[in-house]
Amino acid sequence: MSNPNHYGLLFDTKDVAELLNIFQSMLANDRSRKSKDMIDYIKIGRCLRYTEEALTSYLQNRRITAGE
């Protein structure tokens, strides 16, 4: 059986805040300011969901390697 959700895992704001050890309000502020650093999200009705791919991309863009 194929997975009808081609986005993979979806996380709500609370999940993301806990995973990144930040306040939910930081995510809300980034969204309201349309910050260039905000994590891409999907809006389903009034619900916001973040994809696993968006979280991975967000973290990779902030990765600093030795020598940089």
Phi, psi and omega per residue, in radians:
M1 nan 2.278 -3.134
S2 -1.424 2.707 3.140
N3 -1.454 2.045 -3.120
P4 -1.202 -0.317 3.130
N5 -1.644 1.648 -3.099
H6 -1.353 0.005 3.090
Y7 -1.493 -0.156 -3.073
G8 1.371 -2.569 -3.137
L9 -1.216 2.457 3.067
L10 -2.046 2.387 -3.112
F11 -2.095 2.478 3.049
D12 -1.537 3.086 -3.078
T13 -1.043 -0.697 3.132
K14 -1.092 -0.785 3.122
D15 -1.027 -0.823 -3.096
V16 -1.125 -0.761 3.130
A17 -1.053 -0.734 3.123
E18 -1.169 -0.746 3.140
L19 -1.086 -0.683 -3.081
L20 -1.638 -0.054 -3.127
N21 1.010 0.844 3.089
I22 -2.276 2.952 3.099
F23 -1.411 2.565 3.079
Q24 -1.033 -0.567 -3.128
S25 -1.127 -0.488 3.089
M26 -1.135 -0.710 3.096
L27 -1.149 -0.740 3.134
A28 -1.105 -0.737 3.124
N29 -1.102 -0.756 3.102
D30 -1.054 -0.726 3.129
R31 -1.144 -0.780 -3.070
S32 -1.209 -0.535 3.117
R33 -1.554 -0.082 -3.060
K34 0.880 0.829 -3.122
S35 -1.034 2.498 3.086
K36 -1.151 -0.324 -3.132
D37 -1.633 0.041 -3.076
M38 -1.236 2.705 3.092
I39 -1.468 2.289 3.095
D40 -1.026 2.519 -3.116
Y41 -2.502 2.911 3.095
I42 -2.014 2.362 3.087
K43 -1.871 2.142 3.130
I44 -2.101 1.751 -3.010
G45 1.127 -2.139 3.090
R46 -1.670 -0.031 -3.080
C47 -1.611 2.459 3.064
L48 -1.897 2.390 3.113
R49 -2.359 2.488 3.112
Y50 -1.933 2.364 3.129
T51 -1.494 2.733 3.073
E52 -1.046 -0.669 3.127
E53 -1.103 -0.725 3.131
A54 -1.126 -0.698 3.116
L55 -1.158 -0.747 3.127
T56 -1.081 -0.783 3.131
S57 -1.091 -0.773 3.121
Y58 -1.001 -0.817 -3.118
L59 -1.210 -0.688 3.128
Q60 -1.135 -0.611 3.124
N61 -1.204 -0.307 -3.131
R62 -1.846 0.087 -3.123
R63 -1.270 2.324 3.086
I64 -2.064 2.173 3.139
T65 -1.761 2.820 3.140
A66 -0.991 2.413 3.110
G67 1.608 -0.019 3.124
E68 -1.700 nan nan
